[in-house]
Amino acid sequence: MTKQHANWSPYDINGGTVVAIAGADYCVIAADTRMSTGYSILTRDYSKIIQLADKSVMASSGFQADVRALQKVLEARHLIYQHQHNKQMSCPAMAQLLSNTLYFKRFFPYYAFNVLGGLDSEGKGCVFTYDAVGSYERVGYSSQGSGSTLITPYLDNQLKSPSPLLLPAKDAVTPLSESEAIDLVKTCFVSATERDIYTGDKLEIVILNASGKRRDYMELRKD
Amino acid sequence: MFRNQYDTDVTTWSPAGRLFQVEYAMEAVKQGSAAIGLRSKTHVVLACVNKSTSELSSHQKKIFKVDDHIGVSIAGLTADGRVLSRYMRNECINYSYTYESPLPVGRLVVQLADKAQVCTQRSWKRPYGVGLLVGGLDESGAHLYYNCPSGNYFEYQAFAIGSRSQAAKTYLERKFETFTDSSRDNLVKDALFALRETLQGEKLTSSVCTIAVVGVGEAFHILDQETVQGLINEFEIVGEEPTPADETAAPDQGSGAAAPGPSEDVAPMDI
């Protein structure tokens, strides 16, 4: 007799795409606001982005219930850190915390595909990209979620290396200006929205820089 | 208060129906340096006197932020106060996590009081030797509570605890009726005046005191030294001559037996 399997799954897939790009003195984190299940849309106006600390912003796609649970855990842990150290967590510290938190549930994972963006202690943009169980790496840019397969090759083309002559291709913060990076992000999402059915409705962009945090919105195709 | 045969254990009643260990714990609070709290309809101000063991050392931390909407100032064994602050912070974080809303002050205070009560009814524990002035804001407005080692708690318009607190209480008793509708700045000013009363002639400067504020639209935070000194100068609060109020209050200082002396008599762990 074959093993009995569950007739339900603890997970669901809510779709959506997230992107982050690190600049010399800024970081751009963006996500669409569509939340789906199966072939249906649950809502066109759900934020996947959360500010965890002064200089750390996380965007997550996957199963939004797990994403929300993960966000709450990190928020609580950040409060504890602030009480103990009398200061905000740095972005690299938050990156490690996120990794540990994810691995903590290695055998019943958070179905969350995260991208953490912010400014490091020198004020330079930083982006960390994760898998569902906490494997992470600091990169110059990243994309996760249903549209990531469409966006990542485009970002590789635009951002991978300062010069095509420089080999091996180095992954560093982009020399692009803040507004150029924002335009690039908008282009990514407009393109992804065309072909990925789970990406669309509205684009939410968060920009972190020395002057603080800014939030921008842009309409996307709703079909 | 003098030693007798019923005071060794917190679990031993005296024939008069008293728990002496608990009362001795409240004595520890009176020995600590002063802490003051006042509230209006929209704000709570906590103030305390900074006393350090010697000129070479820094002063102990007596005001703790518990959450954005709650802060606490302590008098007595500061180590006990630190531990209780950690407990309060934890409770606030857990409540926020579960209910995604701030823990109402009254609930926190009850939990704290219940925790203190446990230590009055276990033979292997001792009561916490710290009094806490808990100031916070919730849906029902601004609140100031006093939690004592006995496990009792009371809500106040204004209160002072610690050494020479009677002088501050006398000042507060005169002025408390104006506090409810007081502006934030006037409330801070009253806190500074009350604090000055406890200094008994010593000059009030920002290095001697710590002030913290929480209010509508204002998260709990400790005012920095410059701001406090600016306020002291602005309100022209100087402590040269003791006012008549002090002279009548002086004999009432401290407990039944010998009045507690200044810092030299205080055990190193009590600030």
Interface residues (C-beta under 8 A of the other chain):
Chain A: K72 E75 A76 L79 I80 H83
Chain B: K65 R86 R89 I93 N94 S96 Y97
